[in-house]
Amino acid sequence: MFALLKWTPIISEVLGTSGGGTIVTKNETQVYEKGSLAASVEKIYDATALVRTYKKEQVASTGTAFVYKADDKYGYLLTNNHVVADGDKISVVMSNDEEVEGTVLGGDEYLDLAVIRIAREKVSLIANIGSSENMKLGDTVFTVGSPMGYDYRGSVTSGILSGKDRMVSVSVSNSLGNDWVMRVLQLDASINPGNSGGPLLNVNGEVIGICSLKLVDDEIEGMGFAIPIEYAMSHVETLEAGKTIEWPLLGIEMANVTDTSLLYRNRIILDEDIKQGVVVISAVDGSGAKAAGLEKGDVIIKLAGKEVKDYAYLRYELYQHQAGDTVEIVYIRDGKEKTTKVKLGKSSE
């Protein structure tokens, strides 16, 4: 929607910009566009790129990435780990359509984040990093990405912030179950395969999130999700250095209370009134769980005061801590609630 206006020196004072309007020139005529994001798109467009992941010389997947920093030698891009995982070659198609070689420095499947490095001279723009914490429901957001791959690269879509702190269960690797929970932003901007790894931005063109997954269901439309940028940036130095994220460990083999066949095979019988939680199949020798007295058949229902619905939620709450921390565990044994404290190990042990 736009209106043609005769230019005057005080046009910006008359219209103001509080409603998100932008004054642009079209065919030598001053035009007021209500709600235009054009100026904000310019702040990010050349910082975004299409990512192609090759396996045995064939394109295995495509996604989006954006330049978040650069030094004298290299530019650094963030994307989703699932975009580049298992590839043997990465190429990055910049906004000017130049295809350059990319190197994956590091990635993590639980974060669903990866860092790609390219030559510094190929970088023409660096994204401005913002904050999701100050965003309010209903605020305008937009994305730049490559839905469906090369043909639609550089697509811009917009919408509103529909929800914050949404807990979404996802699977990692080739798992058939939901073994991880992500705390994400919910948006109604259109995102499709190929948008993964692209930036979610506020009206100022600042990155507030990284598009990561889309809820796909025949009865659901317009629900997309993004990783808050604060969470991503808190881990980026580790990924840049190519280091493995050291996730804390309880030291147990576990199952959900709903995994009846697995429990049956391990000869574990639960009370019928236990509807949620994580069952200890075994405690690993030498682990914090073993030292804390956790045993086969115990049902963990709280970790550090947070409710544990299943092992996806257990991992989420666990991963808010560091290896070496001591956390309180509430569990059920023989129909009674008990409490113990576990010193967490680390994933490399």
N, C-alpha and C positions, 0 to 999 in steps of 0.2 A: 504494500500500500504506500503511495507517495503522492505528494502534491507539488506542483510547480509554483515557485515563489520568486517574485522579483527581488533581486539582491539589494539589501541596504546594509550600511555599516553596523546596524544594531540588530541584524537578523538573529544572531545567536542569543541576544538578550531577550528578544520577543519570544522565541521558541523555547529556549533553555535546552538542557540536555539531560535533565533528571529522568525523563521517560525513556531514555535509551535512544533518542533520535540522533541522526547524523546528517550533517550538511555535506553533500558531495556535488561534484560538477559532472553533468551528463550533456554531451553535445553543446558545450559552452553555456549551459543553463544551470543555475543554482537549483539543486533539488534537495528537499527535506525528506529523508526516508525515516519513517517511524520504526524504531526497533532494529535498524540495520546493524549487522555485526561486521560490516566490511572492514572497518578500521581495525577491529580486533583480530580478524582473520589474517590481515597482513602481518600482524606481530608473531604469527606462528607458522604461516603457510610454508615458507621456505626452510623452516626447521624440521618439517615432517618429511618422511620418506617411506617408500614401499620397501619391504624386506622380502627377499626371495630365498628360501632355503632349499638347497639341492641335495639330493642323495643319489649317488651313482649317475651323475650328470642329468638327472631328471628333477624338475621342480616338485618338491615334496609338500611344501606349504608356502603360503604368503601371509603377510601381516603388515603392520605399520610400526614405525619407530619415530622417535623425535630426539633432536640434539639438545641435551640438557647442559653440556659444558664443552669447553675446548681448551687445549693448552697450545704450546708452540708447535707441537708435532701432530697432535691428533684431535679429532672430534669424537665425542662420546654420546652414544644414543641409548635410550632405554626402550625396551620392548617386553613382550611376554616371553617367558621361558618356553612355553609350548609352541611358539612360533619358530624357534630356532633349534629346539631339542632334536637330537638324533640326526642332524644334518652333517654332511661332510664339506659343505661349501656354503658361504653366505654372500649374497650380493645385495647392495643397497641402491635403489633407484631414487635419486634426488628429485626435487621439485622441477629442476630444469631438464629432466629426463635423462640425465647422465647416470649410467650404471657404474658403480664403484665396488671394489672388493671390501668386504667387511670381515672383521675378526671378532668372534665371541670371546670376551675376556672371562666371563663367569655367568652362572645362572643357577637358579634354585627352583625346583618344582613346587615346593610348598608356598613360596612367595609368588610364584608364577612371574618372575622377573628375570631379565637378562640384560647385560651390558654389551653393546657392540662398539668396536673402535674402527674409525675410518681415518684417512689422511686429512690433516687440518685444512689443506687448500681446497678441499671439496665442500667445506662448510661455509655457507653464506649467511646463516642466521642461527642464533641460539635462543631457545625458548626461555621465557620468563617463568620462574617457578613461583607459584602462589601458595595459597592455603585453603584447604577444604573446611577447616574448623570454623571459619567465620561465615560460611555459606548458610543460607536459610532455605527452608523448603519453599519452593515456588520460584527461586532465583533462576534466571536464564543461564543455561549452559550450552556449549556446542562442542562438536568434535571435528577433527580433520583426520581422514583415514583412507584406506584403500579397500572398500567393500568389494568382494568378488574378484580381487586381484588387480592386474595391470590396467585393464580397460577403464576402471572407475577410480583410479588413484587420485588422491587429492580431493575427494568428495567432502563437502562440508554439510553437517546436519546439526540441527539445534532442537532444544526442548527446554525442560525445566528440571531442577533437582527434585526428584519425587520422594526420596527417602535418604536418611543417614543412618549409619550404624546397623545396616541390615546384615544379618547372619545367614550366609548362603553356604550350603554343603556342596562340596565338589569332590571329584576323584582325582587322583594323581597317577601318572604313568598309565599302565594298562589295567588299573584296578577296576573292578566291576561295581564296587561299593563306594559310598561317600565316606572318605577317610580323612577329610580335612574341612575345616570351616573357615571362611574368609569374612572379615568385617568390611563391608563395602558400601559405596555410595550407589543409590538407585537413581536412574535417569530414564526419561522417556524419549530421548533423542534416538533416532534410528541408527542401530549398529548391527552389522552383519559380519559373516566370516570375512576376514581380511582387515576389519577394524581393530582386531586384537593387537594390543601394544600401542595404540594411538592415544594422543592426549585428550583428556576432558578438560575444558577450559571455562573460565568465568567470562563475564562480559568485557573485562579488561584485557582478555587475551592471555591470561596467566593460567598455567597448568595447575589444576587442582586434583587431578586423578589420572589413572591409566586404565583405559578400557580393557577389560580382561575376559569377560564371559557374558553370554546372553542366555537368559532363561528361555528355553525352547519348549513350547507345549502348544498343542492344537487349540487349546482354550485360552491361551494367554498371549497378549500382544503388548508391545511397547514397554517392556521391562528390560532394561539393560543395566549393567553394573560396572563399576570402576573401582580400582584400588586407590585409596586416599594417597595423595602425593607424599604426605608426611611419612607414612609407613614405608613407601618405596625409598625415599631419600635416606631414611635411617639405616638402610642396609646397602646402599649403593657403593660405598667405599670398599666393603668386603668383596662385592662382586667385581668391581674394577680391578682389584688385586688378584682376582682369580682364586680366591680362597673359598673353601667349603664353609657354608654356614654351620656353625656348631650348635645344633639344636639340643636342648636338654632332654635327658632320658629318665624315666622312672625305673626301667629295668624289669618290665613285665611282658609276658605274652598275654594278649588280651582278646576278648570277644564282647560283642554287644549282648545285652540280655535277650535280644530278639533272635540271636543266632542259635536257634534251638538245635539244629543238626550238629554244629560244632560243639556245643555244650554236651550233647548226648554222647558224641564220640569220646569226650574227655570225662564222661561219667560225672557230670556236674548237674545237680538238680536244684532248681531255685524255687523259693516260695512263690506261689501264684500272684501274690500282691506286689511283687517287684516288677515294675513296668518299664523302668529305664535305669541306665547306669552301665558301667563297664565291669565285666567279670574277669578276674585274674585266673588265667589258665595255668600260669606258673610264674614264679619270681626267679629271675636269673641270679645264679650264684655270684656273689661279689657285688651285687647292685645295691643301690640305696633302698629299693623296695624290699629286698631280702633282709637287709639289716634292720629295716623298720618293722619286720614281722608280718608283712603281707603274705597270704597263702592262697593256694588253689581254692577257688570257690568264693573268695571274697568279692563283694560287689562295691566298686567305688562309686559314690554318689556325689561327692564334692571334692574339689581341689582348690586349695587356697580360698575357701569360702564361696567359690563359684559352683553352680549346679552343673553336674556332668550328665548329659542326656545319653550320649553314646561316645564311641571312641573318636569321632570327628571333633566333638566338643571337648573331649579330654585333651586332644592334641592342641587345640586352639588355646585353651587355658594354660596348658603346660608351657607352650611356646611364648607366653608372655613373661617367662622367667629365664634365668641364665643357669648354665651348668655351674654347680657348686652351691646354688641356692637351696635352702631348706623350706619345703612347703608342707602345709597341713593337709592330710587326707582323711576324709570321712568315708567309712565303708560299712557294709552290713555283713555280719558273720553270725550264723546260727540265729537269724531273726533279730539281732540286736545291732544298734548303731555303735560303732567304735571309732576312735580317733588315733591317728599316729602321725609322725613327722618323718618325711623322706628327704634325704639329701640327694639332689639331682646329679646324675652323671652327664656325660656328653656323647654325642653321636659318633665321635671318632674312637671311642673306647671299645 
